[in-house]
Amino acid sequence: MRTLTRLIAALVAASFAPAVASAKLNIVTTATDYADIARRVGGDHVDVYSIMKGPENIHNVMAKPTEMVRLNAADLFVHSGLDTEPWRDNLLKGARNPRVMFGKPGYVDMSDGVPLKEVPTGKIDRSMGDVHAYGNPHYTLNPQIAQRMAVTMTRALVATDPANAADYKANAKRFVVEMGDLSREVKAAFAPYAGLKVVTFHRAWEYFADAVDLTLVGTIEPQVSITPSPAQVRQTIDLMRREGVKVVICETYDDDKLARYVADQAGAKMVVLPDHVNGVPGTDTYQQLFRYNVAKLIETARAAGVQPKPVTAEAATPGPPAGEVRPPANGAGTSGGGSTPGNSSGGN
Ligand SMILES: [Zn+2]
């Protein structure tokens, strides 16, 4: 009898184990950055699919019908909020998934709690461009904001799958620590060029400029996502000469020929940089994206003849290597509360 009981127990365990193991949460994200965070916080409990692959212009993506089908089966839809993805509403409509509609736990707006830049104070005016009407939406480009986004992600995961809450919280805590380390690392690495004056193509680098200390002097686009006229291109070149700007940043999706022309005319150097995870090969995590961008910027500044500044010993000391797990100094708000690690307290 005991043998039979044991046999039944073994059979039951065998038949249930695979079902439990494969019950993963389905997560669809608009951008690769959210996919990275979802994988890091969700760990083994999630399957993640990103609609963007990395190099695209986030404002201008065509979701495929197959991706609507994917979103139909998703437990979470993770996106930028605001007017960042004007293609989002069509995707949601096509997906017909009540679990991920606005107001449901599966609708995850990563702008939640992010201190936005360039928020208009007056009436929203679309004549200034079709996007950025609620503020600058390129907030993913800062490791301290990634900490805040990890909190948003954790809250959504815990609400949808409370059985694995402890794992999500532990993973999030590790990620928050890693982003704190990354924040210090990139600041230290860029210290000799801190304050570097740059012109960018799109207004995509406002948050990145805080993370590494850049001075944004102007943009090649006169307004968001508007092609410049020849006169406006000339104005940008004049501005760069007046201000001594030696570096032009072109996003992976913008007109690098025009950016190179502007740089050449102004006696500067142009560099194409990814503004999302996986924007170029070898940038498939937050850490890799930031290290890549900082290394390329330094390389470009050097090539343009910008002299590095002497750096104090304190500023030159990088934090511990990213990935090293240390307890967060203040228990950094990953327990689902409303705290904003990094942003409100200034992390480093
Ligand atoms: Zn934009």
Residues whose N, C-alpha, C, O or C-beta is under 5 A from the ligand:
A	BS01	ZN	R203
